Amino acid sequence: MESSTAVAHLSALAQESRLSVFRLLVQAGAEGLSAGDLAAKLSLPNPTLSFHLSQLKGAGLVQCRRESRSLIYTANFAAMNELLSFLTDNCCGGQPELCAPVACAPVKPRTIVKARRRAS
C-alpha cells in the first residue's frame, strides 16, 4: 500500500460519525446494512449519513450494492486488511514475533457508541 492511500483511508476515518459508520459496517460483515438501517442505528439524518458514506466510498473503505430498491453498504474488508497490514508492517521493530499475537492482534469487539448529532 502506498502511503498516500493509507493517508486517504485514515483521513476518511478521522471523523467520529464516519468511524462509527465504518465500525458498524465491519460488525455487519459481508451482509452489510441498508442506508436506512445505518441511519436508524446511528441516529444520523439521511443527508448527513449520505455525506459520510460518500467520503468512505471515495476513500475505498466502503462498497455499495443495490438490492431491489435498497442500497446495501458493506465495509471493504480487503482495503481494511491492507491498511492494517501497512500499519503493522514493521511491528515491534520488524520483529513481529516479539509482539505477535498480543500487540498486533485485534481486540475483543466493543459495543459501538452512537455518533452524536452535531449542530449546524
Buried (B, 14 or more C-beta within 10 A) or exposed (E): BEEEBBEBBBEBBEBEBBBBBBBBBBEBEEEBBBBEBBBEBBEBEEEBBBBBBEBBBEBBBBBBEEEEEBBBBBBBBEBBEBBEEBBBEEBEEEEBEEBEEEEBEEEEEEEBEEBEEEEE
